[in-house]
Amino acid sequence: MVSKIARRQKIKTRIRGKISGTAQRPRMTVFRSNKAIYVQLIDDLAGKTLCAASSKGIAEGTKCEISEKVGEVIAKKALEMGITEVVFDRNGYLFHGRVKSLADAARKAGLKF
């Protein structure tokens, strides 16, 4: 039996083999812990994080509502930097719940992926 963590690592490796971020179209990666959610825009060619946002400091609402707010924040930061398109990296997590609400909010705020 494969553990949950090992399964996610296997999915993550498979995804990362197919996608990569550039300065014009960075990789938008999501990390989800039990209490918080974090998102970064990464330029893989330069090996730099262009901008980031997290749910630290956002206390009101359910976890999905907080994820929506984080999606709006990262979209706003990206648009201020002149970034309109990203490559979405769900980081091995299933695309539902908090990850989906973050992605939908970022799309609604103006990011294309």
MMTF fields as JSON, N, C-alpha, C and O atoms, coordinates in Angstrom:
{
  "mmtfVersion": "1.0.0",
  "mmtfProducer": "UNKNOWN",
  "numBonds": 451,
  "numAtoms": 452,
  "numGroups": 113,
  "numChains": 1,
  "numModels": 1,
  "chainsPerModel": [1],
  "groupsPerChain": [113],
  "chainIdList": ["A"],
  "bondAtomList": [4, 2, 8, 6, 12, 10, 16, 14, 20, 18, 24, 22, 28, 26, 32, 30, 36, 34, 40, 38, 44, 42, 48, 46, 52, 50, 56, 54, 60, 58, 64, 62, 68, 66, 72, 70, 76, 74, 80, 78, 84, 82, 88, 86, 92, 90, 96, 94, 100, 98, 104, 102, 108, 106, 112, 110, 116, 114, 120, 118, 124, 122, 128, 126, 132, 130, 136, 134, 140, 138, 144, 142, 148, 146, 152, 150, 156, 154, 160, 158, 164, 162, 168, 166, 172, 170, 176, 174, 180, 178, 184, 182, 188, 186, 192, 190, 196, 194, 200, 198, 204, 202, 208, 206, 212, 210, 216, 214, 220, 218, 224, 222, 228, 226, 232, 230, 236, 234, 240, 238, 244, 242, 248, 246, 252, 250, 256, 254, 260, 258, 264, 262, 268, 266, 272, 270, 276, 274, 280, 278, 284, 282, 288, 286, 292, 290, 296, 294, 300, 298, 304, 302, 308, 306, 312, 310, 316, 314, 320, 318, 324, 322, 328, 326, 332, 330, 336, 334, 340, 338, 344, 342, 348, 346, 352, 350, 356, 354, 360, 358, 364, 362, 368, 366, 372, 370, 376, 374, 380, 378, 384, 382, 388, 386, 392, 390, 396, 394, 400, 398, 404, 402, 408, 406, 412, 410, 416, 414, 420, 418, 424, 422, 428, 426, 432, 430, 436, 434, 440, 438, 444, 442, 448, 446],
  "bondOrderList": [1, 1, 1, 1, 1, 1, 1, 1, 1, 1, 1, 1, 1, 1, 1, 1, 1, 1, 1, 1, 1, 1, 1, 1, 1, 1, 1, 1, 1, 1, 1, 1, 1, 1, 1, 1, 1, 1, 1, 1, 1, 1, 1, 1, 1, 1, 1, 1, 1, 1, 1, 1, 1, 1, 1, 1, 1, 1, 1, 1, 1, 1, 1, 1, 1, 1, 1, 1, 1, 1, 1, 1, 1, 1, 1, 1, 1, 1, 1, 1, 1, 1, 1, 1, 1, 1, 1, 1, 1, 1, 1, 1, 1, 1, 1, 1, 1, 1, 1, 1, 1, 1, 1, 1, 1, 1, 1, 1, 1, 1, 1, 1],
  "groupList": [{"groupName": "MET", "atomNameList": ["N", "CA", "C", "O"], "elementList": ["N", "C", "C", "O"], "formalChargeList": [0, 0, 0, 0], "bondAtomList": [1, 0, 2, 1, 3, 2], "bondOrderList": [1, 1, 2], "singleLetterCode": "M", "chemCompType": "L-PEPTIDE LINKING"}, {"groupName": "VAL", "atomNameList": ["N", "CA", "C", "O"], "elementList": ["N", "C", "C", "O"], "formalChargeList": [0, 0, 0, 0], "bondAtomList": [1, 0, 2, 1, 3, 2], "bondOrderList": [1, 1, 2], "singleLetterCode": "V", "chemCompType": "L-PEPTIDE LINKING"}, {"groupName": "SER", "atomNameList": ["N", "CA", "C", "O"], "elementList": ["N", "C", "C", "O"], "formalChargeList": [0, 0, 0, 0], "bondAtomList": [1, 0, 2, 1, 3, 2], "bondOrderList": [1, 1, 2], "singleLetterCode": "S", "chemCompType": "L-PEPTIDE LINKING"}, {"groupName": "LYS", "atomNameList": ["N", "CA", "C", "O"], "elementList": ["N", "C", "C", "O"], "formalChargeList": [0, 0, 0, 0], "bondAtomList": [1, 0, 2, 1, 3, 2], "bondOrderList": [1, 1, 2], "singleLetterCode": "K", "chemCompType": "L-PEPTIDE LINKING"}, {"groupName": "ILE", "atomNameList": ["N", "CA", "C", "O"], "elementList": ["N", "C", "C", "O"], "formalChargeList": [0, 0, 0, 0], "bondAtomList": [1, 0, 2, 1, 3, 2], "bondOrderList": [1, 1, 2], "singleLetterCode": "I", "chemCompType": "L-PEPTIDE LINKING"}, {"groupName": "ALA", "atomNameList": ["N", "CA", "C", "O"], "elementList": ["N", "C", "C", "O"], "formalChargeList": [0, 0, 0, 0], "bondAtomList": [1, 0, 2, 1, 3, 2], "bondOrderList": [1, 1, 2], "singleLetterCode": "A", "chemCompType": "L-PEPTIDE LINKING"}, {"groupName": "ARG", "atomNameList": ["N", "CA", "C", "O"], "elementList": ["N", "C", "C", "O"], "formalChargeList": [0, 0, 0, 0], "bondAtomList": [1, 0, 2, 1, 3, 2], "bondOrderList": [1, 1, 2], "singleLetterCode": "R", "chemCompType": "L-PEPTIDE LINKING"}, {"groupName": "GLN", "atomNameList": ["N", "CA", "C", "O"], "elementList": ["N", "C", "C", "O"], "formalChargeList": [0, 0, 0, 0], "bondAtomList": [1, 0, 2, 1, 3, 2], "bondOrderList": [1, 1, 2], "singleLetterCode": "Q", "chemCompType": "L-PEPTIDE LINKING"}, {"groupName": "THR", "atomNameList": ["N", "CA", "C", "O"], "elementList": ["N", "C", "C", "O"], "formalChargeList": [0, 0, 0, 0], "bondAtomList": [1, 0, 2, 1, 3, 2], "bondOrderList": [1, 1, 2], "singleLetterCode": "T", "chemCompType": "L-PEPTIDE LINKING"}, {"groupName": "GLY", "atomNameList": ["N", "CA", "C", "O"], "elementList": ["N", "C", "C", "O"], "formalChargeList": [0, 0, 0, 0], "bondAtomList": [1, 0, 2, 1, 3, 2], "bondOrderList": [1, 1, 2], "singleLetterCode": "G", "chemCompType": "PEPTIDE LINKING"}, {"groupName": "PRO", "atomNameList": ["N", "CA", "C", "O"], "elementList": ["N", "C", "C", "O"], "formalChargeList": [0, 0, 0, 0], "bondAtomList": [1, 0, 2, 1, 3, 2], "bondOrderList": [1, 1, 2], "singleLetterCode": "P", "chemCompType": "L-PEPTIDE LINKING"}, {"groupName": "PHE", "atomNameList": ["N", "CA", "C", "O"], "elementList": ["N", "C", "C", "O"], "formalChargeList": [0, 0, 0, 0], "bondAtomList": [1, 0, 2, 1, 3, 2], "bondOrderList": [1, 1, 2], "singleLetterCode": "F", "chemCompType": "L-PEPTIDE LINKING"}, {"groupName": "ASN", "atomNameList": ["N", "CA", "C", "O"], "elementList": ["N", "C", "C", "O"], "formalChargeList": [0, 0, 0, 0], "bondAtomList": [1, 0, 2, 1, 3, 2], "bondOrderList": [1, 1, 2], "singleLetterCode": "N", "chemCompType": "L-PEPTIDE LINKING"}, {"groupName": "TYR", "atomNameList": ["N", "CA", "C", "O"], "elementList": ["N", "C", "C", "O"], "formalChargeList": [0, 0, 0, 0], "bondAtomList": [1, 0, 2, 1, 3, 2], "bondOrderList": [1, 1, 2], "singleLetterCode": "Y", "chemCompType": "L-PEPTIDE LINKING"}, {"groupName": "LEU", "atomNameList": ["N", "CA", "C", "O"], "elementList": ["N", "C", "C", "O"], "formalChargeList": [0, 0, 0, 0], "bondAtomList": [1, 0, 2, 1, 3, 2], "bondOrderList": [1, 1, 2], "singleLetterCode": "L", "chemCompType": "L-PEPTIDE LINKING"}, {"groupName": "ASP", "atomNameList": ["N", "CA", "C", "O"], "elementList": ["N", "C", "C", "O"], "formalChargeList": [0, 0, 0, 0], "bondAtomList": [1, 0, 2, 1, 3, 2], "bondOrderList": [1, 1, 2], "singleLetterCode": "D", "chemCompType": "L-PEPTIDE LINKING"}, {"groupName": "CYS", "atomNameList": ["N", "CA", "C", "O"], "elementList": ["N", "C", "C", "O"], "formalChargeList": [0, 0, 0, 0], "bondAtomList": [1, 0, 2, 1, 3, 2], "bondOrderList": [1, 1, 2], "singleLetterCode": "C", "chemCompType": "L-PEPTIDE LINKING"}, {"groupName": "GLU", "atomNameList": ["N", "CA", "C", "O"], "elementList": ["N", "C", "C", "O"], "formalChargeList": [0, 0, 0, 0], "bondAtomList": [1, 0, 2, 1, 3, 2], "bondOrderList": [1, 1, 2], "singleLetterCode": "E", "chemCompType": "L-PEPTIDE LINKING"}, {"groupName": "HIS", "atomNameList": ["N", "CA", "C", "O"], "elementList": ["N", "C", "C", "O"], "formalChargeList": [0, 0, 0, 0], "bondAtomList": [1, 0, 2, 1, 3, 2], "bondOrderList": [1, 1, 2], "singleLetterCode": "H", "chemCompType": "L-PEPTIDE LINKING"}],
  "groupTypeList": [0, 1, 2, 3, 4, 5, 6, 6, 7, 3, 4, 3, 8, 6, 4, 6, 9, 3, 4, 2, 9, 8, 5, 7, 6, 10, 6, 0, 8, 1, 11, 6, 2, 12, 3, 5, 4, 13, 1, 7, 14, 4, 15, 15, 14, 5, 9, 3, 8, 14, 16, 5, 5, 2, 2, 3, 9, 4, 5, 17, 9, 8, 3, 16, 17, 4, 2, 17, 3, 1, 9, 17, 1, 4, 5, 3, 3, 5, 14, 17, 0, 9, 4, 8, 17, 1, 1, 11, 15, 6, 12, 9, 13, 14, 11, 18, 9, 6, 1, 3, 2, 14, 5, 15, 5, 5, 6, 3, 5, 9, 14, 3, 11],
  "groupIdList": [1, 2, 3, 4, 5, 6, 7, 8, 9, 10, 11, 12, 13, 14, 15, 16, 17, 18, 19, 20, 21, 22, 23, 24, 25, 26, 27, 28, 29, 30, 31, 32, 33, 34, 35, 36, 37, 38, 39, 40, 41, 42, 43, 44, 45, 46, 47, 48, 49, 50, 51, 52, 53, 54, 55, 56, 57, 58, 59, 60, 61, 62, 63, 64, 65, 66, 67, 68, 69, 70, 71, 72, 73, 74, 75, 76, 77, 78, 79, 80, 81, 82, 83, 84, 85, 86, 87, 88, 89, 90, 91, 92, 93, 94, 95, 96, 97, 98, 99, 100, 101, 102, 103, 104, 105, 106, 107, 108, 109, 110, 111, 112, 113],
  "secStructList": [7, 7, 7, 2, 2, 2, 2, 2, 2, 2, 2, 2, 2, 2, 2, 2, 6, 6, 7, 7, 7, 7, 1, 1, 1, 7, 3, 3, 3, 3, 3, 3, 7, 1, 1, 7, 3, 3, 3, 3, 3, 3, 3, 6, 6, 6, 6, 3, 3, 3, 3, 3, 3, 3, 1, 6, 6, 7, 7, 1, 1, 7, 2, 2, 2, 2, 2, 2, 2, 2, 2, 2, 2, 2, 2, 2, 2, 2, 2, 2, 6, 6, 7, 7, 5, 7, 3, 3, 3, 7, 6, 6, 7, 7, 1, 1, 6, 2, 2, 2, 2, 2, 2, 2, 2, 2, 2, 2, 6, 6, 7, 5, 7],
  "xCoordList": [0.841, 0.0, 0.884, 1.8, 0.599, 1.369, 0.759, -0.459, 1.623, 1.125, 0.592, 0.872, -0.176, -0.77, 0.309, 0.192, 1.35, 2.439, 3.21, 3.547, 3.486, 4.216, 3.404, 3.96, 2.104, 1.223, 1.252, 1.341, 1.176, 1.21, 2.555, 2.596, 3.657, 4.989, 5.095, 5.705, 4.507, 4.542, 3.772, 4.237, 2.596, 1.785, 2.518, 2.546, 3.11, 3.838, 4.999, 5.201, 5.76, 6.89, 6.421, 7.053, 5.323, 4.783, 4.334, 4.576, 3.687, 3.226, 4.414, 4.44, 5.396, 6.544, 7.416, 8.171, 7.326, 8.061, 7.486, 8.172, 6.23, 5.534, 5.445, 5.321, 5.507, 5.316, 6.547, 7.321, 6.701, 7.79, 7.366, 6.591, 7.864, 7.497, 8.6, 9.784, 8.2, 9.15, 8.829, 7.882, 9.604, 9.35, 8.034, 7.312, 7.719, 6.48, 5.269, 4.181, 5.47, 4.381, 4.886, 5.269, 4.888, 5.45, 4.551, 3.371, 5.148, 4.419, 3.774, 4.447, 2.464, 1.724, 1.533, 0.705, 2.303, 2.27, 1.565, 1.673, 0.843, 0.018, 0.56, 0.878, 0.664, 0.953, -0.158, -0.546, -0.659, -1.805, -1.411, -1.049, -1.484, -1.271, -2.631, -3.653, -2.65, -3.928, -4.572, -5.797, -3.752, -4.29, -4.231, -5.05, -3.291, -3.079, -2.926, -2.794, -2.947, -2.688, -1.744, -1.885, -0.784, 0.236, 0.282, 0.041, 0.591, 0.723, 1.899, 2.115, 2.66, 3.823, 3.803, 3.301, 4.347, 4.603, 6.101, 6.878, 6.511, 7.922, 8.397, 7.744, 9.542, 10.244, 11.279, 12.315, 11.003, 11.891, 13.202, 14.215, 13.199, 14.435, 15.467, 16.653, 15.023, 15.93, 16.018, 16.935, 15.072, 15.067, 14.659, 15.178, 13.716, 13.302, 11.801, 11.026, 11.408, 10.008, 9.689, 10.311, 8.729, 8.394, 7.494, 7.716, 6.485, 5.651, 4.945, 4.875, 4.429, 3.787, 2.657, 2.605, 1.752, 0.656, 0.303, 0.515, -0.235, -0.64, -1.857, -2.269, -2.418, -3.611, -3.266, -4.161, -1.995, -1.602, -2.171, -1.954, -2.877, -3.47, -4.919, -5.61, -5.399, -6.803, -7.494, -7.223, -8.379, -8.934, -10.42, -10.927, -11.12, -12.564, -12.97, -12.454, -13.902, -14.45, -13.981, -13.131, -14.56, -14.154, -12.837, -12.354, -12.267, -10.997, -11.129, -10.213, -12.257, -12.459, -12.61, -12.106, -13.293, -13.455, -12.113, -11.826, -11.301, -9.968, -9.107, -8.335, -9.239, -8.494, -8.885, -8.033, -10.162, -10.611, -9.937, -9.508, -9.849, -9.202, -7.728, -7.206, -7.057, -5.641, -5.494, -4.547, -6.421, -6.402, -6.55, -5.881, -7.435, -7.61, -6.352, -5.97, -5.707, -4.493, -3.361, -2.674, -3.154, -2.052, -2.321, -1.391, -3.583, -3.918, -3.655, -3.14, -4.0, -3.77, -2.27, -1.849, -1.465, -0.017, 0.581, 1.46, 0.098, 0.621, 0.284, 1.128, -0.941, -1.347, -0.574, -0.282, -0.241, 0.576, 1.983, 2.605, 2.476, 3.802, 3.759, 4.805, 2.569, 2.439, 2.301, 2.442, 2.028, 1.863, 0.372, -0.414, -0.016, -1.429, -1.68, -2.799, -0.65, -0.807, 0.143, 1.29, -0.354, 0.452, 0.214, -0.753, 1.114, 0.946, 0.585, 1.338, -0.555, -1.018, -0.4, -0.46, 0.196, 0.802, 0.064, 0.233, -0.751, -1.538, -0.71, -1.207, 0.55, 1.513, 1.123, 1.441, 0.44, 0.065, -1.253, -1.724, -1.855, -3.147, -4.251, -4.099, -5.353, -6.49, -7.105, -7.091, -7.648, -8.202, -9.655, -10.587, -9.819, -11.137, -10.929, -9.812, -11.996, -11.904, -11.113, -11.378, -10.126, -9.358, -8.534, -8.42, -7.959, -7.127, -8.004, -7.61, -9.17, -10.077, -10.608, -10.697, -10.957, -11.487, -10.419, -10.733, -9.159, -8.067, -7.888, -7.748, -7.892, -7.702, -8.854, -8.622, -10.074, -11.238, -11.221, -11.554, -10.835, -10.773, -9.684, -9.864, -8.551, -7.469, -7.899, -7.584, -8.618, -9.137, -10.121, -10.08, -11.011, -12.021, -11.391, -11.916, -10.263, -9.576, -8.722, -8.189, -8.589, -7.908, -6.754, -6.237, -6.312, -5.216, -5.745, -6.87, -4.922, -5.31, -4.436, -3.208, -5.087, -4.377, -5.329, -4.921],
  "yCoordList": [-1.185, 0.0, 1.246, 1.374, 2.137, 3.369, 4.432, 4.6, 5.142, 6.173, 7.359, 7.513, 8.189, 9.37, 10.335, 10.923, 10.493, 11.405, 10.881, 11.649, 9.583, 8.997, 9.1, 9.337, 8.923, 9.036, 10.459, 10.655, 11.454, 12.854, 13.183, 13.903, 12.669, 12.914, 12.331, 12.939, 11.161, 10.525, 11.357, 11.554, 11.844, 12.697, 14.001, 14.478, 14.577, 15.843, 15.722, 16.613, 14.636, 14.412, 14.283, 14.811, 13.588, 13.406, 14.748, 15.023, 15.571, 16.878, 17.782, 18.424, 17.831, 18.735, 18.352, 19.183, 17.108, 16.699, 17.3, 17.393, 17.71, 18.208, 19.722, 20.284, 20.408, 21.858, 22.579, 22.038, 23.811, 24.654, 26.104, 26.431, 26.967, 28.371, 29.229, 28.918, 30.317, 31.289, 32.647, 32.769, 33.66, 34.996, 35.555, 36.244, 35.262, 35.755, 34.945, 35.49, 33.628, 32.744, 31.863, 30.715, 32.396, 31.655, 30.502, 30.429, 29.62, 28.484, 28.945, 29.47, 28.743, 29.108, 27.832, 26.988, 27.699, 26.483, 26.714, 27.782, 25.694, 25.771, 24.8, 23.655, 25.255, 24.355, 24.49, 25.592, 23.35, 23.322, 22.586, 21.41, 23.288, 22.627, 22.467, 22.851, 21.91, 21.733, 23.061, 23.181, 24.055, 25.331, 26.446, 27.363, 26.395, 27.529, 27.037, 25.84, 27.989, 27.703, 28.784, 29.963, 28.357, 29.246, 29.098, 28.013, 30.181, 30.135, 31.019, 32.092, 30.545, 31.277, 31.309, 30.386, 32.366, 32.433, 32.28, 33.093, 31.235, 30.871, 30.894, 30.349, 31.534, 31.494, 30.379, 30.553, 29.228, 28.074, 28.254, 27.665, 29.051, 29.249, 30.008, 29.678, 31.025, 31.797, 31.213, 31.546, 30.343, 29.759, 30.752, 30.72, 31.646, 32.684, 32.683, 32.365, 33.046, 33.275, 34.731, 35.636, 34.958, 36.318, 37.001, 38.167, 36.302, 36.839, 35.69, 34.581, 35.956, 34.916, 35.504, 36.71, 34.635, 35.035, 33.845, 32.691, 34.145, 33.073, 33.501, 34.661, 32.532, 32.803, 33.286, 33.473, 33.488, 34.011, 35.421, 36.287, 35.64, 36.944, 37.045, 37.991, 36.083, 36.057, 35.057, 33.858, 35.546, 34.68, 34.392, 33.424, 35.209, 35.053, 34.172, 34.316, 33.254, 32.41, 30.98, 30.636, 30.143, 28.743, 28.639, 29.625, 27.45, 27.262, 27.555, 28.114, 27.182, 27.455, 28.952, 29.455, 29.665, 31.113, 31.825, 32.778, 31.359, 31.933, 31.673, 32.539, 30.485, 30.154, 31.066, 31.451, 31.416, 32.342, 33.704, 34.317, 34.168, 35.461, 35.424, 36.396, 34.309, 34.167, 34.17, 34.757, 33.522, 33.53, 34.927, 35.287, 35.724, 37.111, 37.94, 38.775, 37.704, 38.453, 38.148, 39.063, 36.856, 36.509, 37.034, 37.443, 37.027, 37.562, 39.061, 39.571, 39.758, 41.204, 41.519, 42.423, 40.767, 40.973, 40.676, 41.398, 39.611, 39.23, 40.287, 40.643, 40.785, 41.794, 43.1, 43.795, 43.437, 44.621, 44.472, 45.455, 43.223, 42.951, 42.81, 42.678, 42.835, 42.695, 41.263, 40.989, 40.351, 38.934, 38.656, 38.878, 38.167, 37.864, 36.375, 35.91, 35.61, 34.178, 33.409, 33.807, 32.298, 31.429, 29.974, 29.649, 29.108, 27.665, 27.174, 27.398, 26.509, 26.105, 24.779, 23.802, 24.746, 23.544, 23.227, 23.919, 22.183, 21.835, 21.085, 20.759, 20.809, 20.269, 18.887, 18.544, 18.103, 16.757, 16.661, 15.558, 17.781, 17.765, 17.563, 17.946, 16.967, 16.817, 18.187, 19.057, 18.37, 19.671, 19.762, 19.672, 19.941, 20.201, 20.848, 20.878, 21.365, 21.989, 23.275, 24.167, 23.364, 24.603, 24.941, 26.11, 23.935, 24.179, 24.715, 25.652, 24.136, 24.574, 25.982, 26.795, 26.271, 27.6, 28.674, 29.776, 28.371, 29.309, 29.556, 30.701, 28.494, 28.625, 29.404, 30.269, 29.103, 29.788, 31.277, 32.111, 31.609, 33.019, 33.763, 34.923, 33.095, 33.727, 33.953, 34.985, 32.984, 33.163, 34.319, 35.14, 34.366, 35.411, 36.793, 37.776, 36.872, 38.138, 38.582, 39.692, 37.714, 38.163, 37.336, 37.611, 36.315, 35.474, 34.448, 33.965, 34.122, 33.122, 31.891, 31.979, 30.744, 29.449, 28.325, 27.165],
  "zCoordList": [0.0, 0.0, 0.0, 0.813, -0.904, -1.039, -0.128, -0.077, 0.588, 1.487, 0.699, -0.49, 1.378, 0.755, 0.275, -0.801, 1.07, 0.718, -0.498, -1.399, -0.521, -1.647, -2.937, -4.01, -2.828, -3.99, -4.548, -5.76, -3.65, -4.082, -4.726, -5.724, -4.175, -4.739, -6.146, -7.026, -6.36, -7.674, -8.697, -9.819, -8.309, -9.176, -9.45, -10.584, -8.407, -8.517, -9.503, -10.328, -9.429, -10.32, -11.766, -12.68, -11.963, -13.311, -13.903, -15.079, -13.092, -13.562, -13.887, -14.937, -12.986, -13.158, -14.341, -14.844, -14.792, -15.984, -17.243, -18.261, -17.182, -18.369, -18.431, -19.519, -17.274, -17.282, -16.75, -15.961, -17.204, -16.745, -16.905, -17.804, -16.045, -16.089, -16.671, -16.537, -17.323, -17.858, -17.247, -16.469, -17.591, -17.051, -17.594, -16.874, -18.861, -19.451, -18.994, -18.806, -18.817, -18.398, -17.251, -17.475, -16.02, -14.891, -14.443, -14.787, -13.673, -13.107, -11.809, -10.922, -11.706, -10.488, -9.678, -10.019, -8.605, -7.81, -6.486, -5.883, -6.047, -4.844, -3.806, -4.127, -2.567, -1.452, -0.438, -0.052, -0.016, 0.877, 2.156, 2.118, 3.288, 4.567, 5.238, 4.669, 6.423, 7.108, 7.481, 7.485, 7.794, 8.268, 7.234, 7.283, 6.305, 5.4, 3.968, 3.711, 3.046, 1.634, 1.107, 1.43, 0.293, -0.224, -1.737, -2.266, -2.431, -3.883, -4.298, -3.736, -5.297, -5.784, -7.304, -7.946, -7.868, -9.304, -9.486, -8.985, -10.203, -10.289, -11.741, -12.632, -11.96, -13.238, -13.134, -12.492, -13.765, -13.642, -14.398, -14.02, -15.454, -16.21, -15.387, -15.417, -14.652, -13.799, -12.39, -11.639, -12.026, -10.69, -9.623, -8.507, -9.966, -9.023, -8.812, -9.714, -7.598, -7.294, -7.601, -7.045, -8.479, -8.891, -7.874, -7.544, -7.37, -6.3, -5.605, -6.134, -4.431, -3.63, -2.811, -2.57, -2.388, -1.506, -0.625, -0.999, 0.546, 1.442, 2.24, 2.217, 2.947, 3.744, 5.149, 5.973, 5.429, 6.735, 6.903, 6.055, 7.968, 8.212, 7.773, 8.15, 6.978, 6.578, 7.506, 7.442, 8.36, 9.389, 9.216, 9.782, 8.448, 8.374, 7.209, 6.1, 7.463, 6.415, 6.514, 7.336, 5.65, 5.586, 4.822, 4.266, 4.801, 4.109, 2.613, 2.011, 2.013, 0.58, 0.318, -0.686, 1.202, 1.043, 1.19, 0.465, 2.125, 2.317, 1.077, 0.664, 0.487, -0.727, -1.877, -2.678, -1.97, -3.001, -2.833, -3.81, -1.588, -1.329, -1.722, -2.269, -1.444, -1.81, -3.33, -3.855, -4.047, -5.511, -6.075, -7.043, -5.465, -5.902, -5.636, -6.456, -4.483, -4.12, -5.089, -5.543, -5.418, -6.32, -7.726, -8.42, -8.154, -9.477, -9.524, -10.52, -8.469, -8.411, -8.465, -9.186, -7.697, -7.694, -9.069, -9.539, -9.708, -11.024, -12.067, -12.89, -12.036, -13.011, -12.814, -13.786, -11.571, -11.3, -11.886, -12.288, -11.928, -12.49, -14.009, -14.646, -14.594, -16.035, -16.509, -17.701, -15.599, -15.937, -16.109, -15.188, -17.293, -17.533, -17.713, -17.496, -18.111, -18.32, -17.421, -17.219, -16.883, -16.034, -16.422, -17.11, -15.968, -16.086, -14.697, -13.75, -14.558, -13.235, -12.823, -13.569, -11.633, -11.066, -9.776, -8.772, -9.802, -8.615, -7.583, -6.505, -7.906, -6.951, -6.42, -5.281, -7.238, -6.846, -6.107, -5.832, -5.782, -5.111, -6.141, -7.301, -5.725, -6.618, -6.872, -6.001, -8.076, -8.444, -7.982, -8.781, -6.689, -6.107, -4.758, -4.242, -4.187, -2.874, -2.903, -3.709, -2.004, -1.854, -3.081, -3.447, -3.72, -4.904, -6.04, -6.733, -6.231, -7.289, -7.022, -7.942, -5.78, -5.473, -5.668, -6.12, -5.334, -5.563, -7.063, -7.491, -7.853, -9.297, -9.941, -10.786, -9.552, -10.123, -9.786, -10.628, -8.559, -8.159, -8.925, -9.297, -9.162, -9.921, -11.376, -11.969, -11.941, -13.305, -13.373, -14.29, -12.38, -12.363, -12.211, -12.734, -11.494, -11.269, -12.461, -12.46, -13.488, -14.694, -15.184, -16.267, -14.432, -14.916, -15.919, -15.79, -16.92, -17.923, -17.751, -17.729, -17.63, -17.625, -17.916, -17.955]
}
